[in-house]
Structures are given as structure tokens and as C-alpha cells.
Amino acid sequence: MTAVHTEPVSAAELVARAKELRPLLERNAAAGERDRRVVEESIQALTDAGLFRIAVPKRYGGYETSLRTMLDVSAAVAEADGGTAWVLTLTNVCNWMVGLLPRRAQDEIFGADPDAKVSGVLAPTATTTKVDGGWRVTGKWFYNSGSWHATWAGLGIPITDESGEVVDQGLAMIPRTDLGLEDTWFVAGMKSSGSNCLVAEDVFVPEHRVLLVPPAINGEYPSEHLDAEAFYRSALVPVLALVLVGPQLGMGRAALDYVVGKAPKKPISYTFYTAQTESVGFQLQIAEAARLIDTAHLHAYRAAADVDEAAARGAYPDFTTRARVRSDTGYVAECITKAIDILLFAHGAGSFADVNLLQRIWRDSATAARHAVVSPQVSYELYGKALLGVEETITPLI
């Protein structure tokens, strides 16, 4: 592979590129919902802007940024459309996981195509047979966000030995051309994310394209470049969890801006208020929603700093810090969903008109907030147990 030298690009520049695409992404949002996949024009525009390269190593022409930058770029896109932001987010974090693999696997994926797009599902819903040099894999994986646009997929598999016994869990990188797709994504929110079922039937996966998950949770990655690439020293589960609320930050901001922007010319029905801005009750609602959105940002950014700063030092965050990132992730989702609920009450019943932007933000945010890794109650329990030193665990994903 020939080395690629990427000109440095600041996080601010990447966010600015995302914001420049807002008119296009907004214009295509309704078609994305109707077609249950992000419009190809939007995907191509994000690709041309380099926004699918923010987690790709610089060695392949990527920008190799940070968790904070991933949040900010996702949020900027979500101000235009939550579904598009979700596809960008999930693709970028799966691309980041490629950077944890041995160089040989990275060469096959990004060396062959610096604009490769990876979808992924961690759950090992498959069967495997150990063969010389790897495994033969058969299985189905729900729900692969961005499945229509992916060129590769990172899919959870049980690691079996020669006798067929399960001895570990892995994440297998498989070319999209080796996989079937079942169109199963019929949902109320995040319609355009195209989170369909991918299917493997006796597909061979070589050992170098399999990441062992339990060691990775503790920071043991097989990449030969970790000394020089701090981004790929980041803690696995905190990254996988926190990126999921990047779109929430943008959707919260978009909802607030929309309601505030309409308020000067929108009366409050069955009152003497000719503009919502005149109402003290409305003013209090706006203040509360804005405070919740600000709180969400503060927690998200603190959590990202915990991960990014530890990676820069070459340290792996301790168990309690990682549990706190899970807790912060759930709290961001809780704050944003509460804020949007307040804004729906403030704006009124017109929020639910098909032509009203708020109803799509509400549906997309509510759906994304229920992702299992985001679940506030599970995340809070994990953090509480960590603070109290309770050894009983309910998940290895910390």
C-alpha cells in the first residue's frame, strides 16, 4: 500500500462543511423518510465533504480526529436531519473500529477504498465453524444502520474452536458483497436510517479480519500503529456508546431553534396572546428546554474529554470512569427527550402536522434514545454499581 498524506483539517472546518450541507440535507429529508434510506445525493455530498473519513486513519487519507469531533460533526448534520446524522454516526464509529484491526485488514478495507463505509452490529447472532485461517460464518444481524450504503459490515460472531465449542466473541469484518439484505426496517422514527437485516450464508472470514471483543473492551487492540495513533487507543465501549447521542445534540438544537423562530408570529390559541413570546409561561418553557439541551452538551463533552484525553496519554480509563461515560450517555438522551417534549407542549398541537419539522425530530430522537446501549436506566445502574463497588455486573459493555 502506498502511504497517503492528508492535509490537516481542523474540527471547526469539518463542522463547517457539515453546516454548509444543511440546505441539501433538509431538502432530501422527506424523500429519505419515504424511501426508508438516506437519499444517495446526500450520501455522496457527505462523502465529497470528507465527513465519512473523520474516523479513518491518516495513512489512508482520513482525518483521524477525536470522539469530540465525531460528536460535533454528527450534531451539525442532525440539525438538518436526524436520520442522515444517524447513518453518518454509525458508519463513522464502525470505520473507527477498523482502525483497531491489524494493518492487513485495514489495507484490505481502507487501502482499497479510503471512502469505504462500514455498518455494524456487535451482537453475535450467528454460527461459526473453525477452519484453516479463520471461520465460516452463517447468521442474520439486525439492525444495520446505513445498510444500503455500506461497502463492509462489522458483525458479531461467536468464536469457536476446532471442536465447535464457543471460546470467545468477535467482530468480523465482511465485504458487503458477501452478504444478503432483508428489507425489514419499517418503523415510526429514524425511518431513513435503513437499519435492515444483513445475512451471511457460509461466508469465510480470515482471522486477521476478526476483532476479539472481550480483550478489546479492556483496551487490547491488534493494530500495529497504536503508538502513533492516539485516536485508536480510545476506550471501546465509551466510544461505541457516546457517539450514539451525537445526533441527539443536533436534534435538540434544531427543535429549540424552530420553536423560538416561530414564536414571534405564532399566537397562543384561546388566549389573548397574539405571540407566544408575550407569555411568561412560554418563556419559562423555552428556558427550561434550553437548559436541558445545554446540560446534555456539557455531559457529552465531559465524557468525550474523558475518553480523548486518556487516549492522548496512552492510558485506558478505569472502570468507574467508563461507567460514568455510559451514565452520561443515558443522561444526554434523557435531557434531550425531555427538552423536545417541553418544546412540543410550548409550540402546540401544530407540532404534529406532517409538514411540521418538529414531528420528525420528535420521532427520530425518541427512536434513537431507545437504543439498548443508550438506555438511561441500564446506564445509571452500571454507574451506581461502580460507585458503590458492587461487583455484580449486568453487562460486559463498560
MOSUL-V428665 format. One line per field, one symbol per residue. psi: psi as a letter, one per 30 degrees, with the letter a starting at -180 (. if undefined). Layout:
BEGIN
psi: ???
END
This chain:
BEGIN
psi: kkkkjkkkkleeeeeeeeeffeeeeeefeeeeeefhkkkeeeeeeeeefgfggfgkkffggaficleeeeeeeeeeeffekeeeeeeeeeeeeeeefefflleeeeefdfefjfgkkkllkfkiilklkkljgblkkklkjkjjkgeffkflkjkklkjlaffgkkfakljkjkkffgklkkjgijlflhegfhiakkkkjhkkjlefgkkkeeeefggjkfkggeefieegflkdeeeeeeffgeeeeeeeeeeeeeeeefefgjljkglgkfkeffkeeeeeeeeeeeeeeeeeeeeeeeeeeeeeeeeefglkkleeeeeeeeeeeeeeeeeeeeeeeeeeeeeafffgkefkeeeeeeeeeeeefgkeffjeeeeeeeeeeeefgkfklfkfi.
END
